[in-house]
Amino acid sequence: MLTDRAIQQSVRPEDDPLADENWQEPEAPAERLSWLRLGLLILVLAGLGTGGTFAVLHLRDTAGPTAKSWAVPYVDVTLTPTFEFQDPEANPANDVALAFVVADPKDGCAPSWGGAYTPDEAAASLELDRRISQLRSSGGSIMLSVGGLNNSELAVACTDQARLTDAYRQLVRRYEVQTLDLDIEGTAVADQASLRRRALALATLQAERESAGDPLAVWLTLPVAPEGLTADGLGAVRATLEGGVSLRGVNVMTMDFGSEQGSDPDMLELSIRALESTHKQLSDLYLRLGVQLTSPQVWSRIGATPMIGQNDVDAERFTVDDARGLATFAVDNGLGRVSMWSLNRDARCRGTFTNVVVHSNTCSGVAQDALAFSSVFAGLPGSAVGTSGRESVAIPDQEPIVDDPRTSPYPVWRLSAQYVGGYKVVWHGVVYEAKWANQGADPAEAGDSSTPTPWSVIGPVSSTEKAPRPSPEVTGVKDEWEQATVYARGDRVLFDELPYQARWSTKGDAPSTEYPIGPDDPWQPLFTVPGEPVTN
């Protein structure tokens, strides 16, 4: 979870100088870093061990046209002591995600930093605006992260659509950002009203920025399990897209997987599983919404955010070696973004807490050199360039594809038909397969946590595909069906050159050519239809 973590609450330093009672002063950085990141970063990693050097060399040597992974670690802005993200001695990252903007406790439609500072107060007390300017003057950039687990996200607290839109607008204008990160956690993931308000506000703001020639990119940050996004999380992505937002990508929090993962979980393996599952989910979702993306295109719209070091789950520890493995995976697959929670924690804990489980906001709780995690991810080949709305994906404003049964490789889905598990259909140009018996469930609908979809996406229908001919299971049927004939149970006829058998006495009811046939249809097909499950 991207949050102020288990201990920290958003408070002013002058009000509570000991916001984290377990805080141990981090190690000072071992190397001075300049803003000429790429060259000097290799030297920094050399100080961290040959493994780090080889990792950077691997990233440089394998960075192909799709390898644009963007390193953008989070900084907890309101945490004490203040992290000087603008200082190259303290921060090897060129770009940062500043967290968290939330609703002001006194006015739910007004933005605040951590519920403790208005933007003006943050400028005065934290020198935030000045520090952002300093980072930018050295070639860096910022992303604003709105939400988090603690406090209330603006769309949850503010029910006035116009004021909500203006709150996001104020943030974008004041901080001159090109990218917003919407961190949706807890009950907010399933809050349908806030999802609609947020999408409408963001879509409005994107349209304004597009007209001004300065596109705004939007990322969604969501919890994830090794099996992928939750049903509610996937629903939040769908609601955002259907609400008109041109979505740059989905950033999943590869952390806090849960005690069911065992006493010594492999965090890198779990993270990769979660990312691969998310890739399949998003590929399917975009297909359901009428957008066909290639595998690299989907990867470029996925981000990963581990919690470095000790996670909130005692057994889970994300190590520097895990970070190197994730960085390699990101480049090999063209992952769009890699973040981490957080720069504030990128140091070894010291003192009495060095060798025990530590849940701290200012140190990682694992063995590491100062800035080790930041330095690994800073070697990724991407940058803030390429994060604009021009690379975002919007749902096209178009009429659904009309399926032609004469060319469809499988039967066209019908509302009234009863489907069994394994049956394949075509709907709006996409092939689906039934997971279980169902009737009346639109394959294009993704479902939710209470009503999961009974259909899985197979893939799009090719323009060159043709409808295959059904395969008769019997021979010797020669009598053509006639409307005036009375047929008894068991009688066999040909209709449209295919054999059928009467289920009961019937007259005047022609055999159905829509498959699967209904339970009230008097004629049983004596042939197999493409799409029907194979039975033994």
N, C-alpha and C positions, 0 to 999 in steps of 0.2 A: 504494500500500500504506500502510495506517495502521501505522506502525512508529516506532521511535525514529530512523528514517531511516538514511541510508547511513553516517553517522559516529558518532552518539551511541549509547552503551550505558548501561543503567541503572546508575548509580553514585552513591554518596553524595558530596555536594559537598566534604565535608571530606577524603575519600579522593582525589579527583581534581578539583581546582579548574579544570583545563583539559580538561574532558571533550570539548570540540569544539575541535580545534586551529585550525580556520579561523574560529572565532567572531569576529565584528566587533560592537562595541557598537552596538545599534540606536539609531535616532534617538529622542529623547524625544518624547512625544506633543505635538502642536501645539495641542491644545485640551483644556481640562478638561471632562470629561463628568460629568453627574450621573445619578442613577438615574431621573430623569424622562425616559426615553429618547426617546420618540417625538417630542416637541416639539423638544428640543435637538439631536436627531440630525440634523434638517434643517439646523441651523446648522453642525454639524460638517461635513456633506457640502458645504455652501456653500464651506467652506475648501478642499475637495478639487477644486473646479471645478464649473461649471454642469451638466456631464453627470451628476454625482452627485446634484445637487439635482433635476434632471428625473427621474432614476431613482426617487427616493423619492416624488416627486409622482405618478409613474405607478403605483407600488405602492399608494399611498393611494387614488388615484382608481379603480383597477380591482379593488380588493379586494372581491370578491363573496362569496356564501355558501359557496363551495367554496374560496376563497382563504385557507387557514389555514396557510400555510407557516411552519414553526417554525424559527427560527434558533438553532442550538445547536452552536457551534464547539468543537472539541477543544482541550484544554490538556494538554500533556505534563507531568505532575505532577513527575516525578523529574529532569527536565532542569535543568541548571545553565546560567545563573543562574535561580533560581526565578521563575516568572511569577506575579505577584500578581493572580490572576484576580478576587479580591474587591475590588480597588481600582478605582473608576470612572475614575480618571485613566489607568489602564493598560488597561482593558477596557470597550469600549462594549457588550458583549454582556450581556444580562440573565441568560441561561441558558448553562451550559457543560457539556460532556461531559468528565469527568475520566478520563484514560488513563495507564497501563493497569494494571488489576488482573490479575495472572498467578499461576501456581502458585509457591509458595515453593520455591526450589531444594533446601532441606533436607527439605521435606515437601510432596509434590505435592498433598495434599488441604487445604493451608492457603493462604489468599489472601495475596498480598503486592503491594506497589506496585513494579512493574518488576523483581521479583525481588530488590530491594535493601532494602525496608522492610516490616516487618509493619505492620498498621494502627496498633498502639500506637506503633511507632517513627516512623511517618509523622506521627502526632499530635505527638510530642515534637520531632523533628528538623525537620520541614517546617511545623509548626503547621497541618497540613492540616484537622483537625476545626474549629479556631478560625476558619480562613479560610472554610470552608464556612458556618459559622454567620453570619459577617459578611456573606457574599453573600446569604444568605437573609433576614437582617434588613433588607436594602435592597431586598427584593422579588424577588431572583433565585432560581434553582433549579439543581440539578445532575442530571446523568445519569451513571451509572457505566459506563465502557466496560471490558469484560472480554475479554482476548485480545490481538490484535495479531500482527504477524509475528514479532517477536523473543520469546524465552522460550517457555514452554509455557502454554497455556490450561488452566484448572482441569480441564475435562472430559477433556482429553487426558492430563494427568498423573495424575489421580486415578481409579482403577478401582473404588474402594469407593463404591457408589451412595449409601449413607446419609451418608457423610462428604462426598461431593460436594454433595449437597443441602444439608447443613448449612453448607458453605462459602459457597454463594450466600445462604443464609438469614442468615448472620452479616453479610455485606456489606449486605444490604437493611436489616437492623435497625440496624446501627451508623450507617449514613449516612442512614437514613430516606428512601430513594429511592423514587420512584414509577415510575422507568423504568430498565431495564437494557439496555445495548447489548452484544450479543455479537459481537465482531469476530473472524471466522473466516477465517484466511488460510493460505497455504502448504499443507502436507500435511494440515492439520487439516480442510480443506474436504471431502476424500474419506475421512476416517477414520470409517467407519460405526459402529464401536463407541462412539467418543466422541460422535458425533451422537445416538445413542440414549440414552447416559447423560445428556447435556446436556438433551435434550428431557424426559426423565422427571423430572429434578431441577427444571427450570423449571416444568413442568406441576404438580408437587406444590406448589411454592412459590406459584404463581398460585392454586391451589385454596385454600391456607391464607389467602392475603391476601383472596381473594374472600369467604370465610366471615367474615373479620374486618371486612368492609365497606371495605377499603382496597386496591383492585385494583392489580396490578403490570403495567405495560406492558413488552413485550419487543420490541426491534428486533434484526434480524440485519444485520450489516455485512459485505459480501462484495465481492470483486474483480469488475470488469466490463470488457467489451470493447465497442467500438462495435456489435458484433452482439448484445450482451446478456450475461447471466450465462452462465458456462460450464456445461456439463452437470453437473459436480460441484457447482457453486454452486446450480443449480436443484434438484439432488438434496438439498442441505442444507436448502433451504427446505421441500421436500416432507417430508423426514424429521422436521423440527421440527414441522410441522403435524400429520403423522400420529402423532407422539409425544404429542399432546394439548396442545401449547402454543397459547395464544390469541395469535396474532402481531399486533403493532401495525403492523409494516411491515418493508420490506427497504430498507436503505440501501446504495447502490452507490458504490464508490470510483472516481469519474470522474477518473482520474489514471494516469500511467505506462502509456499505451496501447501503446507499443512502437515500435521503430525503423522498422517496416514502414509507419508512417503518414507517412513522408517527412521532409525536412529542415526544414520549416516548417509543422507541422500546425496546423490551426485547432482549438484546444482547446475552444472553445465549441460548434462544430459537432459534434465528436466526442462531447462530453458529452451533447448533446441526442440524438444518434443512440443512444447507450448507454441513455439514459433511456426513449426511445420503444421500443426493443427490449425492455427490461425490462418495460415496461407490457404489451406483447403476451404475453410469456412468463408473467407472473403472472396475466393474465386467463385464459390457457389452463390454467394449473396449477390455479387455483381451480375452474374448470369441471370439470376431470378429477376433482377431489375433491368435487364435489357442491355447490359454492358459486358462485352466479351474482352477480357484482358489476358494477355499471355502470362506465363508463369513469372518471367522477370519483371513484368509490369506490376504484378501483385506484390512480389518481394519488395519492390521499390516503394511500396505504399504501406510497409510494415516497419514499426520501430520496436526496439527492445529496451527495457529499463530494469536492470538488476538493482537490488539493494546491496551495495558493496559490503563485504565483510559479514559480520553477524547480522542475520535477519531477525525479525520479531519472533519467529519460531526457533526455539533454542537449538535444535539439531541442524538448522540450515545455516551454512556459512559459504558465502561466495568469495572465492580466493582470487589472488592475482593471476594464478594459472587459469582459473575459470574465465577471467576477463580476457586473457590472451586467446583462449579457445573461442569465446564469443566474438571477438574482433575478427578472427580468421573466418568464422562462419558468416559474419556480416559481409565481408568482402567477397567471399566465394559465391554467395547467393545474391549479392546486390541489395542487401537490406538498406532501406531508405534512411534509417536513423538509429543511432545507439546513444542512449542517455544513461545516467546512473544516479542513484540516490545515495549520497549526494557529495558534492565537493567539500562540504563542511566536515565530512566524516573520513576524508582520504588521508588518514594518518594512523599510526599505531597507538593504541592506548598505553598509557604509562602509569607508573606507581603501583599501588596495591591491586589494581584491576587488570594487570598485564596478562595474567595466565588463567583467567576465568572468563565465563560467558559474560559479556558486557553489552547491554543494549544502550548505546550512547549515541547522542546526536553529533558529537564532535570527534569521535574516533571510531575506527572500524571494528575493533574487537578481534582482529586476526593479525597474524604476523605479516608485516609489510614495511617497506621504506615509505617515507613521506611522499605523497603524490604518485604512488605507484599505479593505482587504478587510472587516475587522470591521464598519466603519461601513456599508458597502453592505448586508451581510446582516442587520445589526441593524435595518434598515428594513423587514424582512418583517413582515407583519401578524399572524402567529400567535404563540402563546405556549405555555408548558408546560401550560396548561389545555387539555384535550382530548386529552392524551396518555395518559390512563388506560386501563386494560384494557377499559373499556366500549366503546371504539371499536376494539378489536382484533377479529380474525377468527379464529374457531375452526372446525374441520371438524365439521359436525353429526354427532351420533351417531344415524344412521338407516340403515335398510335401503336398498340400492341401488334406484333406480327400475326397475320392471319395464316393459320396452318392449313395446308392443302392435303386432304386425305389421299389424293391421287399420287402424291409424291412423298408423303411422310414415311419414314422407315419404320415407324410404330404407330399404333392407333392414336388418334387425337383424343386428348383427355375430355371426358364428358362429366358434367355435374351429377347426372343421375346414375352413372355406372357404378357397379360394385367391384372394387379391385382387391386382389389377393396379394400377399407379400411376394415380391419379385417381379411383378408385372411392370412392364415399361410402357411409357406413353410419351407423346410429344405435346408440348404446350408452349405457344408463343416462340417457336423456333428453338426450344431447348428440350433435350431428352431427360426424363425423370424415371426413377425406379421406386416402386412402392416398398417401404420398409416393413409394413404390416397391412392387414386388410383395412380398407377404408372406403368411404363414400362421401362425396361432396367436399373434400378437402382440396382447395386450389393448390396445385403443385408450386406455383410461383410465390405462395405465402411462406414466410420463413418459420412461422410458429413462435411460441414464447415458452417461458418456464412452466406455465400451467397447461398449455396445449402444444406440445411439440409437433413439428410437422411430420406427417407420415411419408414424405417424399424426399429422396436424396437426388441431388443433381448429378447427371452423368456427363453432360456436355452439350454444346450447341449442335444443331442439325447442319450438316454441310449442304452447300448449295448444289452439290453434284449428286446427293443421295436420291435414290428412287425407292418407291414402295415395293418391297419384295412380295411375291405371290404367296398366299397361304399354302400350306402343304397338306393335301388330303391324307387321312389316316386309313381310309378304306377304298376299295375299288369295286367296280361292278354296279354302281348306282347310275341308272340311265334315265329314270323317269323325271321329267321336268315338273316343278311345282305348278299347280293350276289353282286358280282362285276358287273355282266352283266345286272342287273335289273335297269330299270329307275324308280326312286322314285319321287313322287310328294310331294309338300309341305304338311306337316302334317302326312306323312306316318311314321309308327313306326317299328323299327327293334330291334333285339337283336344283340349285338356285344360283344364278350368276356363275354357273359352271363349277359350283362347289357343293359337296354333299352335306345334307342335314338329316337328322332323325327326329321324329315327333316325340315330344315328352308326354303328351296326352292327346286326346281327340281334339281336332282343330279343323276349322274351315275358314278360309278367307284371310288368315293371318300369314303374311309373307315372312319367310325367314329374315332375320335381321342381318344387315351388313355393317352394323356398328358394333365394335368389340371393345370390351367383353359384353356378351349378351346379358340382359337382366334376368332375375329369377322368375319373372312372369312371362318370359318369352317362351312360346310353345315349341320352338325348334332348337335342338342342340347341335352345334356345329360338329361335324365329323372331320375336322381338320385343325391344324395348329396355326395360330396367328403370331407373327413376329411381335415380341413384347411379352407373350405369356411365359411364365416360369417353366423351366424344364422339370418334369416329374418323372420319377422312376417307379 
